[in-house]
Amino acid sequence: MNKIKVLGFMTIHYGGAYLREALLSVVDHVDKMVIAYSRQPSQGHGTNKECPDKELDIYFICKTVLGDKMIWDVADRYGAENEHRAVKYKYSYGFDLVLTVDSDEVYASEQLQESFKYAYCGLHRYYGIDGYVNFWRSFDWVCTDGFRPIRIENLNRKNQDQDINLKQTIYHFSTCQPIEIMSYKFGVFGHAHEVRPGWLQDVYYSWSPEAPFGDVHCVARDLWNPVPFDKNTLPDILKNHENFNKRVV
């Protein structure tokens, strides 16, 4: 098999607390990495709040990790999330696969080459990931569900078919973020209009390891029920994270 050429891709407006780790988990496995930065929210919801993460800080983290693999693409705003995510096609010529990475997703790096082979040899264009570990409030609690977001695209396939059974562990930290990110994110992300009324205060901030409860998903009912997780099984880049030993983040 010839070397599989992989383009990494990230859309970003705010970085959150795990941007560095997300990039570190894939940098050695991609040939180039597009960082599609938007100065305004791109998922259909505006805000008067100031973004807690500055453009220069995001650029510095990305450049430090990615070096000459980085392609920095900037826009003031996008009309919709799909327009933002389509930026990858500006740079995809000559690549076999696109690996999408969100800034709160840390890949199990040692599994990536097998994931690339699976997608490269597959007959489908889009590959959903079976292997999300959703951290809840700390590194000690996780939630699981049946969602399998598309994260790998085979550019050599012209069909629109999906395979949602690609086995790849992704450590997902969307609900293990500092207060300032949670407050900002839940006003501008794609599901902002669906969030359960009072969820941040009544569920997210009210939950504690000493008095845990279930049914904590921000939109869906009876889906997320936190269970203990052995954080010592995590890769070293996460064991060294400032949040690793916090009771709650």
N, C-alpha and C positions, 0 to 999 in steps of 0.2 A: 504494500500500500504506500502511495506517495504521501509525503508530509501533508497533513491537513492544515490548511491555512485558516486561521480563526481571527475574526475581528471582534474584539470586545466592545460593548456599547453600554453607556449609562446616560439616561436622562436625569437632570438634576436641577433643582431650584434651591432647596435647603439641603445641607449635608447630613445633619444628625450626628450621632455620637460614634458611628461605626464606619464612616466613609473610608478611613485609612485601612481598616481591617478587611473591608469588602474588596478593595483594590489589591491588597497584598495577597488575598486568597486566589486571585486569578492572573496576576501580572506575569508570572512565569509560564503561563499556558496560552497566552494570546500573542499574536504577532504585532497588532496595533490595538489601541483602545480609544474609542471616540467618547469624549465627555461633552455631551450636548447640554450646555448650561443655558437656562432661561432666567432672565432677570425678574420676570413676573410669574406667578403660578400658572401652570399650563393645563390643569385638569378640570377646568370649567367653573372654578369658584375664585372670585377675587377677594381681596381683604384690604383693610386700611392699616393692619398691623405691619410693623417692620419685621422683615425676615431676620431671625436670630443668627443666621449664618451669612457672612459677607462673601461676596464674589472672590475677593483676593485671597481669603483664607481657604476657600474651596479649591481655587486654582493651585495654591501652594501645596496643599495636601496631595492633590492629584499629580502634580509635576514631580514632587519628591518621590512618590512611589513609582510612577510610571516612566519617568525620564523621557527618553526619545521615542518611547512607544506611544506617548500621548498625542492625540489629535484634539485640540481644544476648539469647540464650535460654540459661538455665543449668539443669542438672539434676545431682543428686548422682551418679546412675548410670542406666544403661539395661540392660535385660535382654539385648539383642542388638543387633548393628550395624544391622539393618533397622529396629528401633524408633528408634534414634538418627537414621537418615537420613530417617525419616518425619516428623520435626519440620518439614520444609519445607512440608508440607501445612497446617500451622497458619496459615501466612502467604501461601499461594499464590493466594488468591481475587483475581481481577481481573488476574492476570498471564497472559501467553501462554506464556512459556517459563520453565523453571528451568535455570539454569546451575550445575552442581556444580563446585566447586573444592576440591581437597585442598590442605593447607598446604605440600606439597612440589611442587606443580604450578604452573608459570608459563606462562601462555598467550601465544602470539604475538598481541598485542593487535590488530594491523592486520588480522588475518583474522577477527575475531569477528563483525563485522557481516554478512559473507557467510555465516558459519556459522549465524547466527541466521535469516537469510533462507531458507537451505536447510532448516532444521528447521521453521520456521514454515509454509513452503509444502508441506512433505512430508506424506505420508499416514500416517506412522508416529508412534507416541507417543514412543519412546525412540531416542536417537541415540548410537551408539558412535563413538569418535574414532579415525580412521586418521591418525596423525601424532605418536605418542609418541617422544620422544628421551630415552632413559634414561641419565642420566649415571652413570659408574662411577668412584668414588674421587676424581674431579677434574673440572674443566671441559674437560679435554683428551681424555677417553675416553668413549665411549658404547656402549650395547648396544641392539639392536633386536629386536623380536619381533612376533608376530601378534596380540597381545592388543589389544582395542579396548573399553576400559571405557565404560560409558554415562555421558555427562557433560551431555547436553542432553535435556530432556523437554518435549514439546509438550503443554501442558495442555488444549488444545482438541480433542485426539484422544481418543476414548473406548476405542479398541482397546488391545491390549497388544503391538502389533507393534514390531519393532526394525529399524532401518537402521544397520548397523555400518560404513558407508562415508563418514561425514562427514569431509572433509579439513580438519584443523585442527592446527597444530603446538602441542604441549604439551611444554615442557622439564621433565622429571621428575627430581627430585633425591632419590629415596628411598634410593639407595646412594651418596650424596655428602654425608653428614651427619657431624657431629662424633661422637667416640667415645661421649660420654655419651648422645646420642640413639640411636645404633645399639644400645648395650647395653640401653637401656630398651625401645625399640621392638620388638626381636626377642623380647621376652618377652611382649608384650601384643597385638601386631597379629593380624589374622584368620588368618594362616597360621603362627602360632607353633608349632603342633603338627606342622607339615609340614617345618619347616626342616631341611636336611641336618645330621646330627650334626657338631658341630665347625666349622660353616660360618664363623662369625664369625672364629675364630682361624685356621683352616686355609686359608680362601679370601679373605675380605674383608681381614683384616689382613696376610696373607702376600703378597698381590698388590702389585706395584710397577711403575711405568713402565719401570724398568730391566730387570725380569725378568717381563714380562707372560705370562699364560697364559689359556686359555679355559675354557669350561664353568663360569661363575661364578654362575649364578642360584641363589638361596638354596633353591629348592624343586625346580624342573624341571632335568633333565639335558639337556645338549647343546642349550641354548636361547640363553644369553647368551654372546657372545664379544666382548670389548671391542675396539673399533677406534678409531683416532685421530679427533679431531673438531676442526674449526677454530673455536675459541671466539670468534674475532674477528667471526664472523657473528651473534653473540648480540645481543639488544636491550641498550640502554644500561643499563637497570636491573640487568641481570646483569653487565655489564662493570664496574659500580661495586660489585659485591658483594665482601665481604672474602675470599671463597674463590676469586675469579677467577684469581689468579696463583699459587695454591698447587700444589705438585707433587702432593701428595695431601692430602685433607681429613682 
